């Protein structure tokens, strides 16, 4: 969300990056949880500046038992990582360029939130909301990573996921979306906080009108905007085979349902590249970022919370 330029993104390559060196507390966590099945996730992330903007104001990071990674996707290459442990967290943020220094806002918020959650013994929804409030206070005070002054004003969206045991804690502010595919059904798990989305929820406009509404990118909530931060949060059950995608608006605004279905059915790295390239091909003029997560193992059996599955799947079971 910065000034325009005519540059196209560079070719999108794929790299596999090992997890960071384990922190001092990782060994204790590993020993304490050695007698239970651990989360195992395959993750691929990609963030590009896009064909119009000159600065990438999106940022993302994650943590697991091996430590914290805030590097994002330097060089506009797909990064593939295997994450695991008793808790795994990921955050994606999209800085608001209209308020200036959106890149610093997204980077600072991501660091503050993930550092707080990685330090928590069992980060639940309360801890996620508290971490977002810390980031909100820092942005309001103008305390930005890499800034030489403390001018307030920068804002960012935030979508946070924390996988723990057999559930995922989800929190979002703004319009960075989270999708899930389970049993071949793709669902949107977050609510957009934009003028168009609010009008749609009030039934003032219809879905096809919301897609091109002038208020679709005007946010009603963001981190750094108000003293009181309104966070949308929920906990959902997680099962092996679930797939998730976190997308900034520069990515999801150019996608159709079939694009997500195809991306979820592929290797995460291939799917991440597919979605970003598709968004750009559809005329995307913003930064485009996506994280695709495949769940290989969780800390409890699939039958532990059947209420989060479609009735016909619960009745007939999974397809081979």
DRENVEX-464427 format. One record per residue (C-alpha): x, y, z; residue in one letter; residue number from 1. Coordinates in steps of 0.25 Angstrom, whole numbers, plus 2048, in hexadecimal, padded with zeros to 3 digits. Layout:
BEGIN
<r x="X" y="Y" z="Z" resn="a" resi="NUM"/>
...
//
This chain:
BEGIN
<r x="800" y="800" z="800" resn="x" resi="1"/>
<r x="80B" y="80A" z="7FC" resn="x" resi="2"/>
<r x="80D" y="813" z="7F0" resn="x" resi="3"/>
<r x="80C" y="80D" z="7E1" resn="x" resi="4"/>
<r x="817" y="808" z="7D8" resn="x" resi="5"/>
<r x="817" y="800" z="7CC" resn="x" resi="6"/>
<r x="820" y="7F5" z="7D0" resn="x" resi="7"/>
<r x="81B" y="7E6" z="7CF" resn="x" resi="8"/>
<r x="81F" y="7DC" z="7DA" resn="x" resi="9"/>
<r x="82B" y="7D4" z="7D8" resn="x" resi="10"/>
<r x="82A" y="7C5" z="7D4" resn="x" resi="11"/>
<r x="824" y="7BD" z="7E0" resn="x" resi="12"/>
<r x="82E" y="7B2" z="7E4" resn="x" resi="13"/>
<r x="82D" y="7A8" z="7F0" resn="x" resi="14"/>
<r x="836" y="7A6" z="7FB" resn="x" resi="15"/>
<r x="836" y="79D" z="807" resn="x" resi="16"/>
<r x="83A" y="7A4" z="814" resn="x" resi="17"/>
<r x="83E" y="79D" z="821" resn="x" resi="18"/>
<r x="838" y="7A1" z="82E" resn="x" resi="19"/>
<r x="83F" y="7AB" z="837" resn="x" resi="20"/>
<r x="849" y="7A6" z="842" resn="x" resi="21"/>
<r x="840" y="7A1" z="84E" resn="x" resi="22"/>
<r x="83F" y="7AB" z="859" resn="x" resi="23"/>
<r x="842" y="7A7" z="868" resn="x" resi="24"/>
<r x="834" y="7A3" z="86B" resn="x" resi="25"/>
<r x="832" y="79A" z="85F" resn="x" resi="26"/>
<r x="839" y="78E" z="866" resn="x" resi="27"/>
<r x="830" y="78F" z="872" resn="x" resi="28"/>
<r x="824" y="790" z="869" resn="x" resi="29"/>
<r x="828" y="784" z="861" resn="x" resi="30"/>
<r x="82B" y="77B" z="86E" resn="x" resi="31"/>
<r x="81D" y="77F" z="874" resn="x" resi="32"/>
<r x="816" y="77C" z="867" resn="x" resi="33"/>
<r x="81E" y="76F" z="863" resn="x" resi="34"/>
<r x="813" y="766" z="867" resn="x" resi="35"/>
<r x="808" y="76C" z="85E" resn="x" resi="36"/>
<r x="807" y="76E" z="84F" resn="x" resi="37"/>
<r x="80C" y="77B" z="84B" resn="x" resi="38"/>
<r x="806" y="785" z="840" resn="x" resi="39"/>
<r x="80D" y="783" z="833" resn="x" resi="40"/>
<r x="80A" y="78D" z="828" resn="x" resi="41"/>
<r x="810" y="790" z="81A" resn="x" resi="42"/>
<r x="810" y="79F" z="817" resn="x" resi="43"/>
<r x="813" y="7A7" z="80A" resn="x" resi="44"/>
<r x="813" y="7B6" z="80A" resn="x" resi="45"/>
<r x="815" y="7C0" z="7FF" resn="x" resi="46"/>
<r x="814" y="7CF" z="7FF" resn="x" resi="47"/>
<r x="816" y="7D8" z="7F3" resn="x" resi="48"/>
<r x="816" y="7E7" z="7F1" resn="x" resi="49"/>
<r x="80D" y="7E6" z="7E4" resn="x" resi="50"/>
<r x="80D" y="7ED" z="7D7" resn="x" resi="51"/>
<r x="809" y="7FB" z="7DC" resn="x" resi="52"/>
<r x="80E" y="7FD" z="7EA" resn="x" resi="53"/>
<r x="81D" y="801" z="7ED" resn="x" resi="54"/>
<r x="81D" y="7FC" z="7FB" resn="x" resi="55"/>
<r x="818" y="7EF" z="801" resn="x" resi="56"/>
<r x="810" y="7F3" z="80E" resn="x" resi="57"/>
<r x="80C" y="7E5" z="811" resn="x" resi="58"/>
<r x="813" y="7DC" z="81B" resn="x" resi="59"/>
<r x="812" y="7CF" z="821" resn="x" resi="60"/>
<r x="819" y="7C6" z="82B" resn="x" resi="61"/>
<r x="818" y="7B9" z="834" resn="x" resi="62"/>
<r x="81D" y="7B2" z="840" resn="x" resi="63"/>
<r x="81D" y="7A3" z="844" resn="x" resi="64"/>
<r x="825" y="79A" z="84D" resn="x" resi="65"/>
<r x="832" y="79E" z="846" resn="x" resi="66"/>
<r x="830" y="7AD" z="848" resn="x" resi="67"/>
<r x="82C" y="7BA" z="841" resn="x" resi="68"/>
<r x="82D" y="7BE" z="832" resn="x" resi="69"/>
<r x="82A" y="7CC" z="82E" resn="x" resi="70"/>
<r x="832" y="7CC" z="821" resn="x" resi="71"/>
<r x="825" y="7CC" z="818" resn="x" resi="72"/>
<r x="828" y="7C9" z="80A" resn="x" resi="73"/>
<r x="835" y="7D0" z="805" resn="x" resi="74"/>
<r x="837" y="7D0" z="7F6" resn="x" resi="75"/>
<r x="829" y="7CD" z="7F3" resn="x" resi="76"/>
<r x="82B" y="7BE" z="7F4" resn="x" resi="77"/>
<r x="822" y="7B4" z="7F9" resn="x" resi="78"/>
<r x="827" y="7AF" z="807" resn="x" resi="79"/>
<r x="823" y="7A1" z="80B" resn="x" resi="80"/>
<r x="825" y="79D" z="81A" resn="x" resi="81"/>
<r x="821" y="791" z="822" resn="x" resi="82"/>
<r x="81B" y="796" z="830" resn="x" resi="83"/>
<r x="818" y="78E" z="83C" resn="x" resi="84"/>
<r x="817" y="78D" z="84B" resn="x" resi="85"/>
<r x="80C" y="78F" z="856" resn="x" resi="86"/>
<r x="809" y="79C" z="850" resn="x" resi="87"/>
<r x="80B" y="7A3" z="842" resn="x" resi="88"/>
<r x="807" y="7B1" z="83F" resn="x" resi="89"/>
<r x="807" y="7BA" z="832" resn="x" resi="90"/>
<r x="803" y="7C8" z="830" resn="x" resi="91"/>
<r x="801" y="7D0" z="823" resn="x" resi="92"/>
<r x="800" y="7DF" z="823" resn="x" resi="93"/>
<r x="7FD" y="7E9" z="818" resn="x" resi="94"/>
<r x="802" y="7F7" z="81B" resn="x" resi="95"/>
<r x="7F8" y="803" z="817" resn="x" resi="96"/>
<r x="800" y="80B" z="80D" resn="x" resi="97"/>
<r x="7F7" y="817" z="80D" resn="x" resi="98"/>
<r x="7FB" y="81A" z="81C" resn="x" resi="99"/>
<r x="80A" y="819" z="819" resn="x" resi="100"/>
<r x="815" y="80F" z="81D" resn="x" resi="101"/>
<r x="80B" y="803" z="81B" resn="x" resi="102"/>
<r x="817" y="7FA" z="819" resn="x" resi="103"/>
<r x="81D" y="7FE" z="827" resn="x" resi="104"/>
<r x="80F" y="7FC" z="82D" resn="x" resi="105"/>
<r x="80D" y="7EE" z="828" resn="x" resi="106"/>
<r x="81B" y="7EA" z="82B" resn="x" resi="107"/>
<r x="81B" y="7F0" z="83A" resn="x" resi="108"/>
<r x="80D" y="7EA" z="83D" resn="x" resi="109"/>
<r x="811" y="7DC" z="838" resn="x" resi="110"/>
<r x="81E" y="7DC" z="840" resn="x" resi="111"/>
<r x="816" y="7E1" z="84D" resn="x" resi="112"/>
<r x="80B" y="7D7" z="84C" resn="x" resi="113"/>
<r x="813" y="7CA" z="848" resn="x" resi="114"/>
<r x="81E" y="7CD" z="853" resn="x" resi="115"/>
<r x="813" y="7CE" z="85D" resn="x" resi="116"/>
<r x="80C" y="7C1" z="859" resn="x" resi="117"/>
<r x="819" y="7BA" z="857" resn="x" resi="118"/>
<r x="81C" y="7BD" z="866" resn="x" resi="119"/>
<r x="80F" y="7B8" z="86B" resn="x" resi="120"/>
<r x="80E" y="7AA" z="871" resn="x" resi="121"/>
<r x="801" y="7A7" z="86A" resn="x" resi="122"/>
<r x="7FC" y="7B3" z="861" resn="x" resi="123"/>
<r x="7ED" y="7B3" z="861" resn="x" resi="124"/>
<r x="7E3" y="7BE" z="85C" resn="x" resi="125"/>
<r x="7E6" y="7C6" z="868" resn="x" resi="126"/>
<r x="7F4" y="7C7" z="865" resn="x" resi="127"/>
<r x="7F2" y="7CA" z="856" resn="x" resi="128"/>
<r x="7E9" y="7D5" z="859" resn="x" resi="129"/>
<r x="7F3" y="7DB" z="864" resn="x" resi="130"/>
<r x="7FE" y="7DA" z="85A" resn="x" resi="131"/>
<r x="7F6" y="7E1" z="84F" resn="x" resi="132"/>
<r x="7F3" y="7EC" z="85A" resn="x" resi="133"/>
<r x="802" y="7ED" z="85D" resn="x" resi="134"/>
<r x="805" y="7F0" z="84E" resn="x" resi="135"/>
<r x="7F9" y="7FA" z="84D" resn="x" resi="136"/>
<r x="7FF" y="802" z="858" resn="x" resi="137"/>
<r x="80D" y="802" z="852" resn="x" resi="138"/>
<r x="807" y="807" z="845" resn="x" resi="139"/>
<r x="7FF" y="812" z="84C" resn="x" resi="140"/>
<r x="80C" y="816" z="853" resn="x" resi="141"/>
<r x="814" y="816" z="846" resn="x" resi="142"/>
<r x="81D" y="80C" z="84B" resn="x" resi="143"/>
<r x="821" y="806" z="83D" resn="x" resi="144"/>
<r x="82C" y="7FC" z="83A" resn="x" resi="145"/>
<r x="836" y="804" z="831" resn="x" resi="146"/>
<r x="830" y="812" z="834" resn="x" resi="147"/>
<r x="839" y="81E" z="838" resn="x" resi="148"/>
<r x="82D" y="825" z="83F" resn="x" resi="149"/>
<r x="820" y="822" z="846" resn="x" resi="150"/>
<r x="816" y="827" z="83D" resn="x" resi="151"/>
<r x="808" y="820" z="83F" resn="x" resi="152"/>
<r x="7FF" y="81D" z="834" resn="x" resi="153"/>
<r x="804" y="810" z="82D" resn="x" resi="154"/>
<r x="7FA" y="805" z="82D" resn="x" resi="155"/>
<r x="7F9" y="7F6" z="828" resn="x" resi="156"/>
<r x="7EF" y="7EB" z="827" resn="x" resi="157"/>
<r x="7F2" y="7DE" z="82F" resn="x" resi="158"/>
<r x="7EE" y="7CF" z="82E" resn="x" resi="159"/>
<r x="7F4" y="7C6" z="838" resn="x" resi="160"/>
<r x="7F3" y="7B7" z="839" resn="x" resi="161"/>
<r x="7F8" y="7AE" z="845" resn="x" resi="162"/>
<r x="7F7" y="79F" z="843" resn="x" resi="163"/>
<r x="7F7" y="798" z="850" resn="x" resi="164"/>
<r x="7F3" y="78A" z="854" resn="x" resi="165"/>
<r x="7E7" y="787" z="84B" resn="x" resi="166"/>
<r x="7E3" y="795" z="849" resn="x" resi="167"/>
<r x="7E6" y="7A2" z="842" resn="x" resi="168"/>
<r x="7E4" y="7B0" z="849" resn="x" resi="169"/>
<r x="7E1" y="7BA" z="83E" resn="x" resi="170"/>
<r x="7E1" y="7C9" z="840" resn="x" resi="171"/>
<r x="7E0" y="7D4" z="835" resn="x" resi="172"/>
<r x="7DF" y="7E3" z="834" resn="x" resi="173"/>
<r x="7DD" y="7E9" z="826" resn="x" resi="174"/>
<r x="7DB" y="7E2" z="819" resn="x" resi="175"/>
<r x="7E6" y="7D7" z="818" resn="x" resi="176"/>
<r x="7DF" y="7CB" z="816" resn="x" resi="177"/>
<r x="7E0" y="7BC" z="81B" resn="x" resi="178"/>
<r x="7DA" y="7B1" z="813" resn="x" resi="179"/>
<r x="7D9" y="7A2" z="816" resn="x" resi="180"/>
<r x="7D6" y="796" z="80E" resn="x" resi="181"/>
<r x="7D1" y="78A" z="815" resn="x" resi="182"/>
<r x="7CB" y="77E" z="80F" resn="x" resi="183"/>
<r x="7CC" y="785" z="801" resn="x" resi="184"/>
<r x="7C4" y="791" z="806" resn="x" resi="185"/>
<r x="7CA" y="79F" z="806" resn="x" resi="186"/>
<r x="7C5" y="7A8" z="811" resn="x" resi="187"/>
<r x="7C9" y="7B7" z="814" resn="x" resi="188"/>
<r x="7CC" y="7B7" z="823" resn="x" resi="189"/>
<r x="7CE" y="7C6" z="826" resn="x" resi="190"/>
<r x="7C5" y="7D2" z="824" resn="x" resi="191"/>
<r x="7CA" y="7DE" z="81C" resn="x" resi="192"/>
<r x="7CA" y="7EB" z="824" resn="x" resi="193"/>
<r x="7C7" y="7F5" z="818" resn="x" resi="194"/>
<r x="7BC" y="7FE" z="814" resn="x" resi="195"/>
<r x="7B7" y="7F5" z="809" resn="x" resi="196"/>
<r x="7B7" y="7E9" z="813" resn="x" resi="197"/>
<r x="7AF" y="7F0" z="81D" resn="x" resi="198"/>
<r x="7A5" y="7F4" z="813" resn="x" resi="199"/>
<r x="7A4" y="7E6" z="80E" resn="x" resi="200"/>
<r x="7A2" y="7E1" z="81C" resn="x" resi="201"/>
<r x="797" y="7EB" z="81E" resn="x" resi="202"/>
<r x="791" y="7E6" z="810" resn="x" resi="203"/>
<r x="792" y="7F4" z="80B" resn="x" resi="204"/>
<r x="799" y="7EF" z="7FF" resn="x" resi="205"/>
<r x="79A" y="7E1" z="7F8" resn="x" resi="206"/>
<r x="7A7" y="7D8" z="7F7" resn="x" resi="207"/>
<r x="7A9" y="7DC" z="7E8" resn="x" resi="208"/>
<r x="7A8" y="7EB" z="7EC" resn="x" resi="209"/>
<r x="7B2" y="7E9" z="7F7" resn="x" resi="210"/>
<r x="7BD" y="7E4" z="7EE" resn="x" resi="211"/>
<r x="7BE" y="7F1" z="7E7" resn="x" resi="212"/>
<r x="7B9" y="7FA" z="7F1" resn="x" resi="213"/>
<r x="7C1" y="807" z="7F4" resn="x" resi="214"/>
<r x="7C2" y="804" z="802" resn="x" resi="215"/>
<r x="7C8" y="7F6" z="801" resn="x" resi="216"/>
<r x="7D6" y="7FB" z="805" resn="x" resi="217"/>
<r x="7D1" y="805" z="80F" resn="x" resi="218"/>
<r x="7D4" y="7FE" z="81C" resn="x" resi="219"/>
<r x="7CB" y="800" z="829" resn="x" resi="220"/>
<r x="7D5" y="7F9" z="832" resn="x" resi="221"/>
<r x="7E4" y="7F9" z="832" resn="x" resi="222"/>
<r x="7F0" y="7F7" z="83B" resn="x" resi="223"/>
<r x="7F5" y="805" z="83F" resn="x" resi="224"/>
<r x="7E8" y="80D" z="83C" resn="x" resi="225"/>
<r x="7E1" y="80E" z="84A" resn="x" resi="226"/>
<r x="7E4" y="80D" z="858" resn="x" resi="227"/>
<r x="7DA" y="801" z="859" resn="x" resi="228"/>
<r x="7DD" y="7F6" z="850" resn="x" resi="229"/>
<r x="7D1" y="7EE" z="84B" resn="x" resi="230"/>
<r x="7D6" y="7E0" z="848" resn="x" resi="231"/>
<r x="7CE" y="7D5" z="841" resn="x" resi="232"/>
<r x="7D2" y="7C7" z="848" resn="x" resi="233"/>
<r x="7CE" y="7B9" z="848" resn="x" resi="234"/>
<r x="7D3" y="7AB" z="84B" resn="x" resi="235"/>
<r x="7D1" y="7A0" z="841" resn="x" resi="236"/>
<r x="7D4" y="791" z="841" resn="x" resi="237"/>
<r x="7E0" y="78C" z="838" resn="x" resi="238"/>
<r x="7E1" y="77F" z="831" resn="x" resi="239"/>
<r x="7EC" y="778" z="829" resn="x" resi="240"/>
<r x="7E9" y="77B" z="81B" resn="x" resi="241"/>
<r x="7E4" y="789" z="81D" resn="x" resi="242"/>
<r x="7EA" y="794" z="814" resn="x" resi="243"/>
<r x="7EA" y="7A3" z="817" resn="x" resi="244"/>
<r x="7EE" y="7AF" z="80F" resn="x" resi="245"/>
<r x="7F1" y="7BD" z="815" resn="x" resi="246"/>
<r x="7F0" y="7C8" z="80A" resn="x" resi="247"/>
<r x="7F1" y="7D7" z="80A" resn="x" resi="248"/>
<r x="7E6" y="7DF" z="802" resn="x" resi="249"/>
<r x="7F0" y="7E0" z="7F6" resn="x" resi="250"/>
<r x="7F0" y="7D1" z="7F5" resn="x" resi="251"/>
<r x="7E2" y="7CD" z="7F8" resn="x" resi="252"/>
<r x="7DB" y="7D8" z="7F0" resn="x" resi="253"/>
<r x="7DF" y="7D2" z="7E3" resn="x" resi="254"/>
<r x="7DB" y="7C4" z="7E6" resn="x" resi="255"/>
<r x="7CF" y="7BB" z="7E4" resn="x" resi="256"/>
<r x="7CB" y="7AF" z="7EC" resn="x" resi="257"/>
<r x="7D1" y="7A5" z="7E2" resn="x" resi="258"/>
<r x="7DF" y="7AC" z="7E3" resn="x" resi="259"/>
<r x="7DF" y="7A9" z="7F2" resn="x" resi="260"/>
<r x="7DA" y="79A" z="7F0" resn="x" resi="261"/>
<r x="7E5" y="798" z="7E6" resn="x" resi="262"/>
<r x="7F0" y="79E" z="7EF" resn="x" resi="263"/>
<r x="7EC" y="796" z="7FB" resn="x" resi="264"/>
<r x="7EC" y="789" z="7F2" resn="x" resi="265"/>
<r x="7FB" y="78B" z="7EF" resn="x" resi="266"/>
<r x="808" y="78C" z="7F7" resn="x" resi="267"/>
<r x="808" y="798" z="7FF" resn="x" resi="268"/>
<r x="813" y="79F" z="7F8" resn="x" resi="269"/>
<r x="80D" y="79D" z="7EA" resn="x" resi="270"/>
<r x="7FF" y="7A1" z="7F0" resn="x" resi="271"/>
<r x="805" y="7AE" z="7F6" resn="x" resi="272"/>
<r x="80C" y="7B2" z="7E8" resn="x" resi="273"/>
<r x="7FF" y="7AF" z="7E1" resn="x" resi="274"/>
<r x="7F6" y="7B8" z="7E9" resn="x" resi="275"/>
<r x="800" y="7C4" z="7E9" resn="x" resi="276"/>
<r x="802" y="7C2" z="7DA" resn="x" resi="277"/>
<r x="7F3" y="7C1" z="7D8" resn="x" resi="278"/>
<r x="7F0" y="7CE" z="7E0" resn="x" resi="279"/>
<r x="7FA" y="7D6" z="7D7" resn="x" resi="280"/>
<r x="7F5" y="7D0" z="7CA" resn="x" resi="281"/>
<r x="7E7" y="7D5" z="7CE" resn="x" resi="282"/>
<r x="7EC" y="7E3" z="7CF" resn="x" resi="283"/>
<r x="7F0" y="7E4" z="7DD" resn="x" resi="284"/>
<r x="7F7" y="7F1" z="7E0" resn="x" resi="285"/>
<r x="7FB" y="7EF" z="7EF" resn="x" resi="286"/>
<r x="805" y="7E7" z="7F7" resn="x" resi="287"/>
<r x="801" y="7D8" z="7F6" resn="x" resi="288"/>
<r x="804" y="7CF" z="802" resn="x" resi="289"/>
<r x="7FF" y="7C1" z="805" resn="x" resi="290"/>
<r x="803" y="7B6" z="80F" resn="x" resi="291"/>
<r x="7FE" y="7A8" z="80C" resn="x" resi="292"/>
<r x="7FE" y="79E" z="818" resn="x" resi="293"/>
<r x="7FB" y="78F" z="817" resn="x" resi="294"/>
<r x="7F9" y="788" z="824" resn="x" resi="295"/>
<r x="7FF" y="77A" z="825" resn="x" resi="296"/>
<r x="7FD" y="777" z="833" resn="x" resi="297"/>
<r x="7F7" y="77D" z="840" resn="x" resi="298"/>
<r x="7F7" y="77A" z="84E" resn="x" resi="299"/>
<r x="7E9" y="772" z="84F" resn="x" resi="300"/>
<r x="7E1" y="769" z="846" resn="x" resi="301"/>
<r x="7D7" y="76E" z="83C" resn="x" resi="302"/>
<r x="7CB" y="769" z="843" resn="x" resi="303"/>
<r x="7CE" y="772" z="84F" resn="x" resi="304"/>
<r x="7C6" y="77E" z="84A" resn="x" resi="305"/>
<r x="7BC" y="779" z="83F" resn="x" resi="306"/>
<r x="7B3" y="785" z="840" resn="x" resi="307"/>
<r x="7BD" y="78D" z="837" resn="x" resi="308"/>
<r x="7BA" y="784" z="82C" resn="x" resi="309"/>
<r x="7AF" y="783" z="822" resn="x" resi="310"/>
<r x="7A4" y="77A" z="827" resn="x" resi="311"/>
<r x="7A4" y="771" z="81B" resn="x" resi="312"/>
<r x="7B4" y="76F" z="81D" resn="x" resi="313"/>
<r x="7B1" y="76C" z="82B" resn="x" resi="314"/>
<r x="7A7" y="762" z="828" resn="x" resi="315"/>
<r x="7AE" y="75B" z="81C" resn="x" resi="316"/>
<r x="7BC" y="75D" z="81F" resn="x" resi="317"/>
<r x="7C8" y="762" z="817" resn="x" resi="318"/>
<r x="7CA" y="75E" z="808" resn="x" resi="319"/>
<r x="7D6" y="755" z="806" resn="x" resi="320"/>
//
